[in-house]
Amino acid sequence: YQLTKNCRNTKNIVSRLSSIVDKDIESHDRSPEGEKIIEKTFGNKRTLVEGLTKEINLLVNTHKISTENILVMLNSRIDNSSLANSRTLGRFPLVRLRKSGRFDKNKIHYSSIKQFKGLETDILFIIDSNYLSLEEKQSKLYTQISRAKNKVYFITLQ
């Protein structure tokens, strides 16, 4: 059974999903426009972590977003990712999302799409999508982006 409309995501997220699968996906009439998807590219892992930390601090400190509403989605194992040497992002511990899918207060959680499938979060940072093969990009990115309810960031290395 295929759904005819996307009722979960904002119109901007649905638009990106449509471009990934090269197929028109219709948004629900009452879906909000939502924020534009943000894409940032960094020259090395250190500057990527600094940029990610800056964005998270802006969300938490300026926009008063709870860390429980933020997830970092990895495209490789943590020890192979841009976050391999990071135990914190700013003042927040960086921790693996528990199998229960519960978020802890004052921590930034990371997960793989395999572990996070079927769950959703308000704000999603997708990092290291440049590690995906062409074959993986379409299905993995579609699934990853569809996990976000409100805002998506693509954070990649050059």
C-alpha positions, -999 to +999 in steps of 0.1 A: +000+000+000+014+034-010+003+066+007-009+093-016+001+122+006+028+130+031+011+141+064+041+140+087+067+164+072+067+201+063+063+211+027+100+220+024+110+186+037+085+169+013+100+189-015+134+176-008+121+140-004+105+144-039+138+155-054+156+125-038+133+099-053+127+120-085+090+116-080+063+141-070+052+135-034+022+156-024+021+174+009-010+174+030-030+207+024-026+217+061+011+209+063+032+240+073+057+254+049+085+248+074+120+260+074+143+255+044+167+226+046+202+239+056+233+226+039+268+232+052+301+219+039+333+219+059+369+214+049+378+190+077+364+171+107+375+197+132+356+226+114+326+203+109+324+196+146+328+233+154+301+242+129+277+215+142+284+228+178+277+264+167+243+254+151+233+233+182+242+262+206+222+286+184+191+263+186+194+257+223+205+291+235+188+315+211+158+296+199+152+278+232+150+244+216+154+215+241+182+190+233+155+163+235+143+176+202+176+173+183+192+143+168+225+138+149+221+111+122+253+093+113+261+077+080+289+055+093+299+040+127+307+067+152+344+057+152+345+063+114+324+095+114+334+131+117+324+129+154+349+100+161+369+122+185+340+141+200+326+133+234+308+166+237+293+192+214+298+224+233+286+219+268+264+189+259+276+153+262+273+134+228+256+101+235+242+072+215+204+072+215+191+044+237+174+014+221+141+026+237+143+057+215+141+080+246+161+112+246+178+124+278+177+161+288+208+182+283+225+157+260+229+155+222+220+121+209+233+104+178+219+074+159+221+055+127+191+053+105+189+016+112+184+022+149+161+053+143+138+038+117+102+044+126+110+072+150+110+109+145+126+141+158+119+178+155+154+188+143+177+164+125+214+169+116+225+145+089+262+143+089+287+126+066+262+118+038+293+121+015+303+086+028+272+071+011+276+053-022+253+065-051+232+034-046+227+041-009+220+078-012+185+076-026+170+052+000+191+062+030+187+100+026+149+096+019+145+076+051+167+099+071+150+131+060+116+117+065+125+113+103+125+151+107+093+168+117+104+204+114+140+211+104+168+193+086+205+202+083+230+185+060+265+187+074+292+173+051+329+173+044+342+186+011 
